[in-house]
Amino acid sequence: MPDLIWIEDVLFPLIGMGMGSFVLYGIYRTVNRMLDRRHEAEIAGGGGVAQEVRQLEDRVGQLEDQVARVQELEERLDFAERMLAKHGQRPLLGDH
């Protein structure tokens, strides 16, 4: 007959650790499945993120259009400044 002290001190703790490991593994799998489902739902119904990306792309396009417009206005301003500078150097028709 096996020694009862060995059974109580060694065998029962090993059985308890094994059962605890199975329980923790079951909890881990359940939580992992829940997280996977949530992630899949976010990807499938992730219209919020896709919509934000589209809005940001639209804003970038608008900014690029505004940059082109500012460059055109700068060119017009430079032309107007050159014309005014030439006008100031040349005598007026009525002034002789």
C-alpha positions in Angstrom: 0.0 0.0 0.0 1.4 3.4 -0.9 2.4 5.8 1.8 -0.5 8.2 2.6 1.9 11.1 3.3 3.3 10.8 -0.2 -0.2 10.8 -1.7 -1.2 13.9 0.4 2.0 15.8 -0.1 2.9 14.9 -3.7 0.0 13.3 -5.7 -2.9 15.6 -4.6 -0.9 18.8 -5.4 0.1 17.5 -8.8 -3.5 16.5 -9.6 -4.7 20.0 -8.4 -2.1 21.7 -10.6 -3.1 19.7 -13.6 -6.8 20.4 -13.1 -6.0 24.1 -12.5 -4.0 24.1 -15.8 -7.0 22.7 -17.7 -9.4 25.2 -16.2 -7.0 28.1 -17.0 -6.5 26.8 -20.6 -10.3 26.7 -21.0 -10.7 30.3 -19.8 -7.8 31.3 -22.1 -9.5 29.7 -25.1 -12.9 31.3 -24.3 -11.3 34.8 -23.9 -9.3 34.4 -27.1 -12.4 33.4 -29.1 -14.3 36.4 -27.8 -11.4 38.7 -28.7 -11.2 37.2 -32.2 -14.9 37.6 -32.8 -14.7 41.2 -31.6 -11.8 41.9 -33.9 -13.6 40.3 -36.9 -16.7 42.3 -36.2 -14.6 45.5 -36.1 -13.0 44.6 -39.4 -16.3 43.6 -41.1 -18.2 46.6 -39.8 -15.3 48.9 -39.6 -17.0 51.6 -41.6 -16.0 54.2 -39.0 -12.3 53.8 -39.8 -12.9 53.6 -43.5 -15.1 56.7 -43.4 -12.4 58.6 -41.4 -9.8 57.6 -44.0 -12.1 58.9 -46.8 -12.7 62.1 -45.0 -8.9 62.6 -44.5 -8.3 61.9 -48.1 -10.9 64.5 -49.1 -9.2 67.0 -46.8 -5.8 66.3 -48.3 -7.3 66.9 -51.8 -8.8 70.2 -50.7 -5.5 71.3 -49.2 -3.7 70.4 -52.4 -6.2 72.5 -54.4 -5.7 75.4 -52.0 -1.9 75.1 -52.4 -2.2 75.4 -56.1 -4.5 78.4 -55.8 -2.1 80.1 -53.4 0.7 79.6 -55.8 -1.4 81.1 -58.6 -2.2 84.1 -56.4 1.5 84.6 -55.6 2.3 84.7 -59.3 -0.4 87.3 -59.9 0.8 89.4 -57.0 4.4 89.3 -58.3 3.1 90.4 -61.7 1.1 93.2 -60.2 4.2 94.3 -58.2 6.4 94.3 -61.3 3.8 96.3 -63.2 3.5 98.9 -60.4 7.3 99.1 -60.2 7.5 99.8 -63.9 4.7 102.3 -63.7 6.5 104.2 -61.0 9.8 104.4 -63.1 8.2 105.6 -66.3 6.9 109.2 -66.6 3.2 109.6 -67.0 1.9 110.7 -70.4 0.7 114.0 -69.0 4.0 114.8 -67.2 6.8 116.1 -69.5 
